[in-house]
């Protein structure tokens, strides 16, 4: 006979968004929550990421609202020198474990079921085979699941005798190779390239297979603290001015690059990808040292001494080590309505900030009475893939922000949220300056949105 648990909410997955949602919900209500997770510990994809992974945004912007991540320090060495710390994967996992065990569980209102599968319709099965029925008022799921290379094999055929590994294996391979082939164009591939360079592998020994080149955000413009406030505000102003001044989509991205809002590794190649990747200028310079870059589409097969791609074939050293970084991270899934009947679909409601978005959704759930009102505050912001998604994300978030501007209580909550990038900026300026910023935004936002929609017609 199945065990039955009654709760207000059933949260599926103890990843970053699920934890950020629960943290805010439990802090602001007396709700009871059951969280089901297939992993042994909280943290979602972080529990299986490669060991040298780090946040690419400052630690100050990540985690849950009620508990700071990191020590609020600036790095003095390495490729992040001069900028606020970036938590390692191990630090993130330890942090999320502490959030669960030191904050959520001690409330007595959170039931945690690790190593368990959610079967649907409130049915849960534990590793030991026990069936549990959870009767909850709302089921909360993360709309987009993050996939990292260790969670699945390569998406292409790998022949016998080919040494192809996920980035997780790199620190364990002690025998140097004459040739390293990095497959993939995203942040994982960038991290793997930088890791190899940092450990003394000459750039001439690296081959980088990039189906697409990417636009990249400059970490200098995404920093907390009063020291960086003017730089962050200038970047934000430059983005808005670039939109208003742009005469076409290509012209917009030219202006964004000229104003320092976006970067690219190879200035001779027009990027066809945008995934919110954040790098420092020093990291970009390292990646520019790699000159053997293959742009022939996606890999189809790898055989000893030969790679077949969509656009042709390439001969290569038979003893090469292939590092598979081709997992799609945020797979392309169309946005869904956040609040529907008994369900909540966690997704971005602010550009490139999933944890903050989940906290916003929890606050809106706790504060407002009906789903129509809640959805007005939480229009989904699409996860990006193509450069045009930079515009789509800004347009969707602007609409949310205009709604927030109409509600002083909502604005007060947003301003106080540790996870909100702009919270850290407003803390570094005077109240008068903050009010001026909001006034300018409020008055110019409709014009900016109209221009964004005009530019998107060209996409």
N, C-alpha and C positions, 0 to 999 in steps of 0.2 A: 504494500500500500504506500502510495507516494506521500511524502511530507508536504504540508501546505504552509506557506508563509504569506501573510497579509502585509501589504506595504502601500504607501502612497505612490512610490515610483520604483520601477524596475529599470536599472541602467545596464545596458549591454556593452561591456568593454570598460576596462580600467586604464585606458590610455589617457593622454594629456587632456583631451576634450572632455571625456567622461569625468575625470577627476576635477577639472576646473568647474564643470557644471555642478557636481555634488558639493564641492567646497562652498560655493556661493549659496546654493539652495539650502544646505544644512545650516549655514550661518544666518540666513535671513528668514527661515521658517522653522516650524517644529515638525517638518515632514519626516517620514520614515522611508528608507531607501534600501533596496536590495541591489547589489552590483554583482553581475556574473562576468567572469573573465576566464578565457581559455589558458592564460599564462599562469606561471607559478608566483609571479609578483606583479605589482602594478607597474605601469609604464608603457604598455602597448608595444609599438615597434622598437622603442628604445631598448627593450630587453633582448633583442636579437640583432641590433645594429653592430657594425664593425667597431672594433675596440678603440680606434683612433678618432671616432666621430666626436664632433663638438657642435654645440649650437652655432648657427651662423648669425644669430641676432644676440645682443647682449642678454646676459642671464636675468637682468632686471625686468625684462619684458615677458618672462616665461614662467610657467608653472601654474600655481593657483593664487587667487587674490590674497588670501589670508596669511601666506607664509613666503617671505623673501627667498629667492634662490641665489646662492653665492654670497660673497662677502663685500659686494659693492666696491670693488677695487679696480684700478686700471692696470693693464698689463704693461710691463716695462721691457719685455723682450719678445722675440719671435715676430711672426708676421701680423700679429694683432697689437703690436706695441703702440702705446698711446691711446688705446681704446679700452672700454670697459670689458671685463672678463667674459669669456664664453665657456659655459659649463661643459665638462666632458660628459660622454654618455654614461659613465659610471656615476658621476655626480648627479645626473638627472635621475637615474634609477634609484639611487639612495634617497634622493629628495622625495620622489613619489612614494617610496616605501614609508618614509617618515610621515608624509601627509596622511596616508591611510592609517598607519598604526598609532600615530601620536595625536592626530586631530579628528579624523572621521570616526574611527571605531570607538574611541572613548566617549563619544556622544551617546552611545547606546541606541542610536537611531539608524545605524548603518550595519547591514548584514553583508559580509564579503564572502563570495563563493569563488575562489580561485580554482584553476584546473577543472573548469566545468564548461559545458557547451550549452548554449541557448538554442533550443530546438524550435522555438516559435510558440505562439499562443500561451505564453507564460510557463512553458515547460522547460525545465533545466535538468541536465544529467551530469552528475559529478564523475570524477575519475574513477571512484570506487564503484560506480554503477548505480548509485542512489538516484531515484527520480524525485524531483522537487517541483511542486506547482507553486508559482508565485502569482498571487492575485493582487494586481496593482492598478491604481487609477490611471497612470501614464507609463508607457514603455518608451524609454529614451535610448536612441541608437545614434551612432556616428554615421552620417550620411556617406562620407568618403573614407575608405580605409587606406592607410598608408602601407605600401608594399616595399620592402627593402630586399636587396639581392639574396640575403640568407634565407628568405621566406619562400623562395621558389627557384627552380633551376633556370638556366638560360632559355631565352625565347627562340633560339636558333639551334640547329643541329650541330653537335660536337662529335667529331670522329674519334675513333679509337687512337690512343697515343697522344692526344692533345691534352695539355695541362691547362685546364680552365677552372678558375676558382672565384668565389665571391671575395670582396674586400676583407671580410672577416679573417681569411686565411693568411693574408699578407704578413702579419707579424710573426707567424709561425714558420714561414719558409726561410730557412737560414742560408740556403745555397743561392748565391747570386746568379742571375741569368744575363745572357748577352742582350736579350731583347724582352721588353715588357710591352704588352699590348693592352691598352685600356679601352674597353668597349662601353660606350655610353657618353652622353653629352651633358648630363645633369650635375647636380651638386655632389653626388656620390663619386662620380668620375673625377670631378675637380679635386675633391679631397684625396682620392687615391693618387692622382698625379702629384699633388703637393707632398703627400707622405713619402712617395718614392724619391722625389727630388730632395726632400729634407734629410733622407737617410743616405745621401751620397750617390744615388743613381744619376749618372750624367743624362742630360736631356736628349742627347743623341741616341740613347738606348731605349727611348720611349716612342711608341707609336700610339697615337690617340685616334680612335675611330669615333667620329662625331657625325651622326645622321643630321643634326641641326646645330647651329650656333645660337647662343643665348644672349639676351640682354640681361645685365646683372645690376643689382643695386649696390651702391657704395656704402660700406659700413660707417664711414665718417659722418654720413647724414642720418644715421639711425642710432644715436647715442643718447643716453640719459644724462641728467645732471645739468647744472647751470652753466658749466664751462662750454657745453656744446649747444646750448639752447638757441643761440643766434644762428649757428650753422644749420641746425635742423629746421628752424623756421624759414631760413632763406631757401633751403631745398624745397620745402612745401610751397612757398611762394613761387619759386621757379617752375614747379610742376604746373600750377594753375596758369601762370603767364604763358608757358609753352602751349597749353591748350588754347588759350584765347588768341594767341598770335599765329598758330599753325594754319597754313593754307591747304594742307593735304596730310594724309597719314605719313608718307615718307618725310615730309617737312616737320611733322610733330616729333618724330623720333630723332631727326637731326637736331632739333632744338633741345630735346631732353638730354641728348648726349653733350651738346655744346654747353648747356647750363650745369652739367655735372650730375643730373638726376639719374642717368643710366650709363652703364659702361658696357663695353664688349672686349673680349680678349683679342680678337683679330680685327683691326679696324678696316681691313680690306674686304671683309665678308659681312653681308647684310644678315643680321640674326633673323631667324624664323621661329624662335622659341622664347618664351618668358615664363619662368616658374617661381618668381620671388627669391631667387638665389641671391645671397648677400656675401660679398667678398671685400677685403681690404685692398687698397691699391697695391700693397706689397704682394698679396697673393696673386693678383692679376699679373704683375710683372713676372712672378715665378712661372705662371702658366704660359706666358708668352715665350719662354725659353724653349718650349716644345715646338719643333718645326715640322716633324713628320706627322701631319694631321691628315687623316683620310676622310674625305667628304664624298662618299659614294653610296649614301643611303644606309639602311639597316643591314646588319649582318644576316645572311641566310644560312650559311654553313661554314664551319671551320674544320679543315683537315690538316694533317701534318704538312707544314710548309705552304699552306694556301688558305686564303680567306675569300669566300664568295659573298659579294654584297649585291644589293639591288641594282647598283650601277656598274657592276663589273667584278673582276677578281684581282687579288693582290697576292703576289708571292712574298713569303716571309720566312724567317729563320725557323727551322723545324723544332728547335728546342725552346721557342718563345713561351713565356708564361702569359696567359690571357687572364685579365681581371674583369669579370663580368659585372658591369655597373648599369645594366640595361633595364632593371626593374623600373616600373613607371611611377614610383612614388605615389603621388596623388593621381590615380587613374581618372580619365575623363568621364565624369558622370554629371548629367544635367542637374542643376539645382532643383531642390524640392521645397515645397511649403514647409516651414519649420514646425508650426503647430497645427495638427490635424486630429480632431476627435481625441482618442486616447493616446496619441503618439506625439513625440517630439523628435525631430530629425536635426541633430547637431551639425552645424556647418558654419562656414565663415559668414559673419555679418559686418566685418571690417576687413579691409584688404590685408592679406598676409599675416593675420593675427588669429590663428585658430583658438588658442587658449583663452584670449580675451573674449573672443566671439562666444565661446561656450559659457563663460561667466555672464556675459550680457544676456544670453538666452535664459539662464537660470534666474537672473534678477527680474527680467520681464515676466517670467512665469510666476515668480513670487509676488509680483507687485500689481499686475493688471488682471482684470476680471475675466475677459472673454478672449477667445482666440483671434477674432478679427482685429481687436486692438493690439494684441501681442504680435501678430504678423506684420502689422503696420510699423512696428518698431524693429522688426527683425527680417527685413527682406534679404534673401540669400545673396551673398556676393560670390560669383562663380570662381572656382579654382582655375588658375590660369594655365594655359598651354602655349598659345600663340601670342605674338606681340600685341595684337588687337585686344587681347584680354586685359591689358593694362588699362585701356579705356573702359571696358565693360565693368571691371572691378571698381574703378573710380566712380563711374556713374551709379552703380548699385549702392555703394557706400554713401555717396553724397545724398541719395534719397533717404537712407536711414538717418544720416546726420541732420538733415533738415527736419525730420520728425523729432529727433531728440532735442533740437533747438527749441521746439514749441513747449517743452516740458521742463521747467526748472528743476524738479526733483530728479528727473532722468539725467540732466546735465550735471547736477551735483554728484550723482553716483558715478557717472563716467569720469568726471574730473578727479574723483578720489580713488579710482581703480588703479591698483599697482600695475596691472597687466596692460594698461592703456599707454601706448607710446606718448600720446599728447598729455597725459598726466605728468610725465616726467618733464615735458617741455614747459607746461604751464607753471610747474613748481619753480622753474628757473627764470620766470619773468614776473613783473609786477602785476597786480590785480588790474590796473588801468590798461596795461598792454594786453593782458588776456582778454578783457572785455572788448578792446578794439579789434583783436584778431577774430573773435566770434562775430562781431558786428559786420566786419568786412566779408567774412565767409557767408554769413546769412544773406547779405545783400547781393553777393556775386554768384552764389551757388546756382540759381536758376539759369543765369547766362552761361555759366560753365557747362551745366548739364545739357543745355541746348546745343552748345558747340560740340560736346562729346557725341551726342546723337547724330549730328551732321557728319562728323568725321567717320563714325561707324558705318554710315551708309556706303562708304567707299571700301569697307572691308570685304 
